[in-house]
Amino acid sequence: MSDIPVRVRFAPSPTGPLHMGGVRTALYNYLFAKKNNGTFIIRIEDTDQTRFVPGAQEYIMDALQWCGIMPTEGPRLGGEYGPYIQSERKEMYRPYAEQLVADDKAYYAFDTAEELTEMREQAKKMGMPNWQYNSVTRTSLKNSLSLSTDDVQRRLDNGEAYVIRMKMPRNIDIRFEDEIRGWVVVNTNNLDDKVLFKSDGMPTYHLANIVDDHLMKISHVIRGEEWLPSAPLHVMLYDAFGWDCPKFAHLPLLLKPDGNGKLSKRDGDRLGFPVFPTDWKSEDGEIYTGYREQGYFPEAFINMLAFLGWNPGTTQELFSLSELVESFSLNRVAKAGAKFDPDKTRWFQQQYLRATDDAVLAEKLSPLLDNKYNLDQLTVVCQLMKERATFVKDIYSEGSFLLEPPTEFDETTVNKKWKDNAEQLMVDWQDRLGLISSFSAENIETEFKAFLEEKGLGIGAVLPLFRLLVTGKGMGPSMFDISAFLGKEECLKRISAGINTLQTA
């Protein structure tokens, strides 16, 4: 299919917020499309109206926009193959289902839900727990294959409820090549006669996604591993319609950080990390925190997701979106599930924060502080503190002493260092600081080293005390940089205030 234009789609169901596994599927589709000068489409698959959740469709679109991986066709976006919401395409599916019946590839089934439930219960009692509606059992059930032509027509004319089921042939090997997993072979004896068209007039996922993929000229179906068991049916449907089959690529599962199994919201709740890209407010009013609201950069979130199942074949870990596009290929996507690592996710965020320009960080920090500080001032704060921060908000929580005098003093440092001649030592150092005319970091450091030499002391005897009085902390960035930023007057004032506080403690 190399000569066919690449068109891929992300097809979520609006049954709730977009899980990070869904975002990864969208990301891989986006990267593949961009890499191959193709088109990335989003299609909302809402054929199951019983599970529709209000607001979910808007959430999906907003989340993709925050992530920076917006499709080029879809709801809100337009395109020549719309509408891109399946419920709005409802009327086009029935003729395709009827065509399959006319071609003896599918059939009408009039069995009620109650009758099928009773059939399954009877099968269990007979030691057959996995009863299926298939080529063996359908001959004894109420469908157009077992009933007379007149009886079928009468039921249709009377408006009797029915579904249309796929007529799965007996003992045929279905073969297709998956771009990630290689050749897949499934015998039809292991498959049931899936419902293609429901009694409510809506298609099932199986029919709708095949029809839509064909009409939208989808060249590659890149989706989660959970759809792999459905792929043989989809291949059969393409064959039944006489259509060319797209290439399939089934992505590995995202696994929980501890133990085995698929990553779920419960794992996030249990271990304290988000599983959704942005905040989601459920119908009962409960709010589930997203990566955006926790302070993650979308670029860091996307970089992390890209590595959950794919690797570039090099030691490089930090990629811009354009670099991911350039490096991405399906043949470097793993078959095995990818274990999510919350600590690694934080590492990605740290790297992106440290690489961000100080002035840009200052603009992000300012609104968190009610815009009450000068941006130039905040820029220096960001420069001094970003190596010790993971999120923008940490720059202030870890470095508030750069903007306001400390009100508390690190207890460990006080107990360890504030004794004997500490007070006199700090008074002497304060006097020395007061004599510096040009209060630069370089000059402060020069005087500090001279002070140590005169006193015959090591750096550990003086610097922790200096830091304690000025910042309240036991560790942090260079005290010479901090002092230069605060200015002479502020430093001297803080040393005096600190001495007075610790005298009375």
N, C-alpha and C positions, 0 to 999 in steps of 0.2 A: 504493500500500500504506500510505498515511498513516493509515488507520483501523485497521490491524493492529498489535498490540503489537510493539514492537521487541525482538527476541531475536537476539543475535549469539553466535558461538562462536569460540574459539581452539582449533584442532585439531592440536596437534603430534604428531609420531611419536617414540616413545621410542628413537631410534636414536643418542643421544648427548646431550651437554649442550645447553642452550638458547642458541643464537647470539643476539647482540644484535639481529639482524634479526628473529628470532622474537619477541623481547621487544617490539620496536616494533609488530609486528602485533598482539600481545596488548594493547598500550597503546592503539592506535587503536580496537580493538574495545571496550575498557573505556571510553574517552572517549565514543565514539558511544553506547554503551548508557546511560551516566550522563546524557549531555546530553539524551537522548530518554526518560528515565524507563523505560528498558528493562532487560533482563536479560542479563548476561554469563555465558556458559557456557564451561567447558573440557571438551573431549572428547579422550581419548587414542586416537589412531588407530594401533593396533598390528597391523593386518592382515598386514603383512609380518613374519612371525615370524623370518625368516632374519636380519633386521637389528636385532632387539631387543637393546638393551644394558642389562644389569642396573643398577639404580640411576638410570636416566635419568628415569623417571617421577617419582620422588621429588625428583630435582634440579629438574625443571620446576616442580613445585608450590612447593618451597622458594624458588626464584628469584623467582617471581611474588609470593610473600609478602614477600620482602625489598624488592622494588620497590614494594610497596604497591598493587598492582593485582590483588588476588585476585578471581576470579570468584565468583558467588553460587551456581552449580550446578556439580557435577563430582565427581570422585573425592575422597574425604575430606569433601566438602561436602554430598552428597546432592542431592535434587531429584526431582520427580515424573516426569522423563523418562529416568531411568537404566535400566540401568547406563550409566556414562559412559566405559567402556573398551570398545573395539570387540570385542576378543577375548571379552569376557563377553557380547556380544550376538550371538555367532557363529550361533546357531541361527535367528535371525530373518531372515537375509539370503537363504537359499536359496529360500524361497517367492517372493520378489520376482524373483529371477533366472529361476525356472521360469515365472513369470507372463509375463515378457517373451518367453520361448521360445513359450509357448502363444499369445501375441498376434502372433507372427511379427515381433517387434522384435529378437529375439536368436536364437542357434542354438548347438547343441552342436558342438564341434570336437574331433576325436579325434587330431589330428596330434601326434606326439611332439616333444619339444624337439630331438632329433637330426634328425628329418625336416625341421623348420623351419630348422635351421642349414644343412643340406645345400641346401635350397631357396635360402637367401640366398647361399650360396657360388656356386651355379650362376648366379644372377642377376648377381652381380658379374662373373663370367667373361664374361657376355653384355653387359656394359656397363651394367647396371642396379644401381648401388650402394645405392640406397634402396628395396629391395624391401619391399613391405608386404602384409600379409594384409588384403585389402579386397574391394570389390564385383567387381573384375575377376579377382583371383587365387583367390578362395574357391571358384569353380566347379570348379577342378581340384584341390582339396585335400579332405581327409577330414573332412567335417562333415555336419550334418543337412540342409544345403541341396543337397549334391551326391550324398549316398548315398540309397539307397532307404529307405522307412519301415521295412521289415522289418530291413534291415541296421542301421539306427540302434537299433531296439529290441533287436536281438540284442546289440549292443555294450553297451548299457545294462544288460541283464539279466546279462551276463557280468562286469559290474563293471569294464569297460574304463575307463581313466582318460580324463577329458575336461575341457575348460574350456567356459565359456559366453561367447560373444563377442557384442558389439553388432552388429546387422545395419544397417550404415550405408547409407542410401539413396544412389542415384546422383544427382549434379548438382542438389543442392538448396542454396539459400543459407540458412544459419543466421544469424539476426539477433538480437542482444540489445543493450541499452543498459547500458554500464558507468557507474557513478556518477562515475568519475574520468576515463575515457577516451572517453566518448561512445559512439556506435554502433559496434559491432563486427560485421563480416560475414565469414563463412567458408563456402566452398563445400564440400560433403561429399566432392567428388572429391579433396580434399586431406587427407582423414582416413582412418585405417585402422579396421578392426573391432577395437576394443580388447577385451581380456579383461575381463569383469565378474566372473566367478566362477572361482576357481582349482581345480585338481585336488585340492588338499589340503583342500577344503571351506571355504576362507576366501574372502570377497569381496575384490576389489581395492579400492583407494582409491576408484575412480570410482563403483562401485555403493554401497559402504558409506557414503560421505559424502553421497550423494544421499538414500539411504533414511533415514539418521540426521537429516539436516537437515530432511527432511519430517516425520519422527515427532517431532522436538524443536521443531517449529514455528519454525524459523529464518527470520527475515524478511530479513536482510541477510548476505551472505557477504563478509566483508572479509578478504582474504588477499593473499599476495605475488604479484608479477608473474609468477613462475615457473609459476603455475597458469593463467595466461591461455590458453595453448594447449589446455588441457583443458576450458575453459569451454564451447566449442561442443558437445562430447560431453555435458557435464552438462545443458546446455539441452535437447538431444535426449532425454536420459533423463527429464527432467521431463515433456516432451511425451509420451514413450512411456507413462509411467505415468498421464498425464492429471492431473498435479498442477500447482498454481500454482508458478511459478519465483520464488525469492527475488531480491532486488536483488543485483547483483554490484558489487564495488569491488576492483580489483586495484592494490595498492600498488606504488610504484616500488622498484627495487632499492637496496640500500645499496652504494655503490661504494668501492673502495679509495682511500686518500688520495692516492696517486701513480699516475699512469697511468690506464688504463681497466680495467674489469672489476669483478665482484662482490667485495665484501669477504669475506675468508676468514680462517681461523685462521692460515694461513701469513703473511698480511699483518701480523697482530698480532705473530707471532713475529719477523718480519723487521724491523719498525719499532718494536717495544717497547711495545705497548699491548694491553690485554685485549680479547677479543671476546666473552667470556662474562660474565654478570652476577655470578656467584660462582665460587669455586674449583671445578674439576672434576678428579677423579682418575680417570684412564683405567684400563682393565682391566690394562694393562701396568705400572701404578704411577706413570706420569708425571702430574705435577700442572700443570694450566693455570690461571694466576692469573686471578681475577675482579675486577671493579670493587669489590666489597665489601671484599675482602682487601687491595686496594691503598689503601683508605682513602677511597674516594668515598662521598659521601652518596647514598642512594637517590634523594632528591629532585633532586639535581644530575644524576644519571644519566638519570632519566626526563625532566627538562626538556630535556636535550641530545637524547635520542632523539626527542622530540616534533617537534623542528625539522628532523629528517632526513626531509624529504619534505612537511612541512606548514609553513605560515606563517600568523600571525594577521591579516595585512593591516595591521599597525601596526609601530611601531619597538620595541615592548616585546619583551624577550627572556627576562626572568626571570618565570616563572610557577609558582605553587603548583599542586598537582594539581587543586584545586577551580577555579582560574582556567583551567587547561587544559580542564577539562570545559565550563566556561562558553563558552570561545572556539572550541572545536573544531567543525569541519564538514568533511565529505568534499569539498565543492566548493573547499576551499582546499588540498587535497592535490595535489601536482604529478604530472605524468605521467613526467617525466624522472627518472633515477636521482639519488640524493642522495649526494654525496661526503662521506665521514666525515673529520672534522678532529680529530686527537688534541689539538692545542693549544687548540681551542675547547672541547673537553671539559674540559680542565684549567681553563679560564677559568670555565666554569659552576661547577666545584667551588670555585674561589676565591671566587666571588661568594656562594655559599651559606655557606661557612665564615665569611666576614666578616659576614654577616647573622645568624649564629647567636649567641644570647646567651652572654656570657662564662662564666656559671656552668654553662651546658649544655656548653660546650666543655671546661670544667675537669673535669666528670664523665666526659667521653669520654677526656680525657688521662690522668686519674689511674690507670686500670688499666694503661696503657702504661708507667707509671713505678712499677709494683708498689704503688700506693696509699701511697707513703711520704711524700707531701707533703700539707700541709693544703689543703683545697679552697678556702678563702678566698685562700690564697697563690697557688694555681694559677689562680684566677679573674683575678687581677691580671696574671699572666704571660700568660694568653690575651688579655686586653685590650691589653697592650703589643705582643704579637707576631703577632696574627692577620692584620694587614694585610700581613705579609711571608710568610705561610704559604699553602700550597695544601691540605695535608692536616693533620689534627690532630697527627700525629706530627712534622710540621715545626715546630710551635710549640716543642717541646722541642729538636729538633736545631738550630734557629736561635737559640733563646733559653735554652739550658742555663745560660748565665752568670748568669741571674736566680736560679738555684737553687744553683749551685756556682761557686766562684771559677775563673777561667780557668786552664788549664794550658798553653795555647799562645797566642801573640800574632801577629796578622796580620802576615805578613812584609813585605808591600808598605808598610803603614803604618809599620812599624819602620824600614825602609830610607829612607822618605821624610821621616819626622818626628822620629825619635829621634836627634838629633845636636845639636851645639853646646850651648846652654844648656837643653835639654829637661829634663834631670834637675832642675836648680835651679828651673826654672819650675814643675814639678810639686810639688816640695817646698813652694814658696811657696803654691801653690794648695791643697795639702793643709792647710797651716796656716790658710788662710782658711776652708776648709770646717769645720775643727774649731771655729771660733768661732761657727758658726750654731747658735742655741739651738733654734729651731723648724725642724726639718729637712724642710720641705715643698718640693715642686717649684718653687713660686713664689718662695720665699725663696732657694733655691739659684740660680735663674736671676738674681734681682736681684743677688746677691753676685758671680755670675760676670761679669755685665756691668760691675759696678763694678771688678772685678779687671782686666778687659781695659782699661778706661779708665785705670786707674792705671799699668798697664804700657805703655800706648800700643801695644797689639797688636790685631790683627784676630782674629776668631773662629777662623779656620783655623789660627792659630798655637798655640792652646791646646786647643780642644775635641777634635780628633782624638787628642791625647795623653791627655787625660782619659778618653776612651772606650777607648783602647787598654789603659790600665792597669786599668780597672775591669771591662771586658767581654772584652778580648782581641780585639775586632773592629775593623774599619775603618769600619763603618757600622752603623746600627740605629735603634731608636726614640729618642725624646728622652732625652738623658742626664740631664736634670733629673727626669723621671719615673722613670727607672731608679734614680737615686741615692736618691730619696725612698722607693722601694720597698725598696731594700737597707738603708737606714738609715745613719746617720752612722758608727757604729762599723765596719760592714762596708766602707763606702767607703774610710775611712781605712786600714783594714787592707789592702785590695786595692791601694791606691796604693803603700803601702810595699813589699808583696810584689812588685808589678810592677817598681818601680824596682830592687829587689835582683836580680830575674831578668835584667833588661835590662843591668844593670851587668856581669854575668858572662857575658853572651851573646857 
